[in-house]
Amino acid sequence: MSNCTVSVNHAVPAAVLAQSRRTAKPVFSLCRLQPLLVSLMVLLTLASCAARTVNVEGSYPRPNIPAIPLVLGVYYGEGLTDFVYTELTDSGEEEYLVTSGDTHEVLFNTVLPAMFERVVVLDSLEAAAAQGVDAVFIPRINEFQLGMPQKTRLDSYEVWVRYNMRLTGVDGSYIADWVMTAYGKATASSFSTAERGINDAAVAALRDLASNFSLGFTGVPDVNDWLQRRSSQ
């Protein structure tokens, strides 16, 4: 009997291969996913560590007082419009950035026109002479302090602000220079976020400033002397 060799062809028909390619699901390698996961974790970490910004916003009542018959120039310069307070964590990282330059302008633009016959906002100190003002008022923030409930163990947000108020002649000559402080408080349990609590405490401090400034302006000794000299001319 002769030997007979039987061969088996295992080739897969082309139609079957095509069908398998269409139905096969993509397989993602863990090596390919790893860089994406790492990047996502870094972004989440950075987001959780980034300081949150509180742009203080509020409204302030116009005082009902007799207006001084003078034209006042006001200059919102460095130390007010660009002031930023940074609240740090216990480990020294930035936690909150509090900016209040815009709301201070709103405050003084409400209070000063009630105190003087006319108020001119100056773009620069050099512009005072051309605007025909009698004096120039320059407010600045010297110090800002923030009390957080988790640090003070009190159910409140607290804000203290220390100001330098300066009144000069049109030529920059000295008229008066004095310090004012303001304090505001907001109950922590009334707010859903720390940002809202900080904002309301700061607004309360600015309202305190508005009241004390408008009522106490003429009581500043050097201001009173200047007004007396103006009235006798």
ABEGO torsion letter per residue (X at the ends): XBBBBBBBBABBBAAAAAAAAAABBBBBBAAAAAAAAAAAAAAAAAAAABBBBBBBBBBBBBBBBBBBBBBBBBBBBBGAAABBBBBBBAAGBBABBBBAAAAAAAAAAAAAAAABABBBBBABAAAAAAAGBABBBBBBBABBBBBBAAAAGBBBBBBBBBBBBBBBBAAGBBABBBBBBBBBBBBAAABABAAAAAAAAAAAAAAAAAAAAAAAAAABAAAAAAAAAAAAX
